[in-house]
Amino acid sequence: MKQKRIVFTAPGIAQLLEEDIPQIAYKKVLVKLMVSSISSGTERANVMGEANVVANRTDVPIKFPRYGGYSSSGIVMEVGEGVESVKPGDRVALSWSHHMQYVCLDEEKITKIEDDAISFEEAALCHIGTFPLAALRKCRVEIGEPVLVMGVGILGMMAIRQLRAAGAVPVIAADPVSEKR
């Protein structure tokens, strides 16, 4: 069976290509994606072939094709032997997935979401939301401390909400792009 997948085939070129649906294996989960989130900075770097996509290293050779996406949500279609946390029909949030119709991931990258808990759109942002949360924890922000967020893309917007919830006061955001300000 075939599916569609977004593939960055050369700098500045994204194509919708057809490929086989991944095969299920031990401790793997096959998920039909409902929503795949875009983090514009990462996606732009990927499609342009920028080295910063590879752990901020500049000594890594740029290779194509490249595959975008990493935070998504969907419905479990099939589970491999040994999978215990989800079953077919479950709604799930995914970590380290790709922009494709079906993805086959390790069980540990799948989180079940209850049917009425959150929407697929919200669930598709869960993995992205862990990045600013990790920064907040590393900075050890205390209640009442002022914080400056540099950049107001999706990660910056999430950081602002998380910092407010953590009690930072004031939370100031800056961005060189006037539309984002």
N, C-alpha and C positions, 0 to 999 in steps of 0.2 A: 504494500500500500504506500502511496506517495503523499507528501505534504509540501507546503510552501515554507520557505525560510528566507529571512533577510540576510544577505551576505554582502560585506564590503569587499569588492573584488579588486579594487585599485584605489589609489588616493582620489577622493572626491566622488567615488562611484559606489552606489548601493543598488543591489539587484534583488529581485524576488525570484529565488531559484527553487526548483523542485528537487526533492531528495526522498529517500526512503524514510519511513517512520522508524524511529529507533526500536531495536529489539529489547525486550525485557530480559533481565538477568537477576541473579541472586542479590537480594537486598536492594533492588532497584524498583522505582515506581514510574509508571508511564502516566503522564498528565496531559490532558487536552487544555491548552492555555485559553483563558478567557480574557485576561488583560496582561500586557507586558509593558512595564513602565520604562520611560526614557529619562535618563539623566543627561541633559544636553551637553555638559562638559565632557563627560566620558564618551558619549556617542560621537560628538564632533572630533575628539581626539582619535577615536577608532577609525572613522571614515576618512580622516585626513592622513592617517598613518603616523600620528605623533608618538614619540617614544614614551611620553609620560603615562601612557596606558599600562606600561610594563613597570609597575612598582617604582615610579619616579626615576628610573634608570635611563641614562642616555647612551649607554654603551651596548644596548641590545639592538641587533639588526631589525629593521622594519620588514615584516613579512605580510603578505596577503595570500589568500583571503583571510579576513578577520570577521569575527562574529560578535555582534553587539547584544546588549541586554544582560541583566543579572537579577532583576527583581520582578516577579510576576505572580500570577494566581491562576488557578484553574480547577478542573475536576479530575479526580483519579479515575483512570480508565482500566488499569491493570496493575497488579502488584506481583513482584517476583517472590520466589521462595524466601522465607525468612523475614519478610516484612510484617511487622506487628502493629505499627502505629496508625496505619490508614488502610482503607479498603475501597474497592471500586464504588464510585458515586460520591465519595467524600469531597468536600470543598477544601482547598489547600492554598497556602502561601508558599512560594518557592524562593530559595536563595541560590544564586549563581546559575540562573537559567539563561536562555537565549531567546531572541525574537523568532519564534517558529510556532507552528500549529500544535505540535506534540513534542514534549521533552521527556527524556528518561533520565532520572536523577537518583542518586543515592538517597535512601530513606532519611538519612540525617539532614538533608537539605530541604525536607518537606515538613511543613507544620499544618496540622489540621485546624480548620476554622469552623466553628459551630455554625449551623445553618442561618441563624438569625443574628450572629455576633457583628459582623462587618460585611460590607459589600466586596465584590471582586476588585473594584477600583481601589478601595482602601487596603485590602490585603496585598495588592500588587506593590504597595509602597512600603511594606513592612521591612524588607531587607535593606532598602535604601535608607530607611530611618535609623538603622543601627549605626551608620557611619557618623552622623553628627552626635548621636548618643555616646559613642565611644570617645569622641573628642571632649564632650562635656565631662565625662568621667575622668579622663586623663588630666584635664585642667583642674579637677577637684573644686568646682565652683561651689561656693558657700552661699547660703541664704543671705540676701541683701547686698551681695557684691555686684559691682557694675561689670558688664561684659560687652565687648565689641565683636560683632559678627562681620567678617570681611567676605562679601559676596552673597547675593541674595537670589541665587538659583534655587533649585529644589532642595539641595542640602542646606543652604543657608536659611531658607524659610522653615525647614524642619527644626534646625538648630534654635531659631528664635522661639518657636513654640515650646521646645523642650527646656530651654533656659528659663522661660517664664514659669513653666510648671515646677522647675527646680528652685524658684525663688530669687533668681538673679534680678537686681534692680539697680539702675536701669539697664535694659537690653537695647543696645544701639546697633543699627545695621548700616553698612556702607557698601556701595557698589559703584564701580566706574561707569556702568551702563545706566544711563538716565532712565530708561524704561523700567528697569528693575527697582530703581529707587522709588 
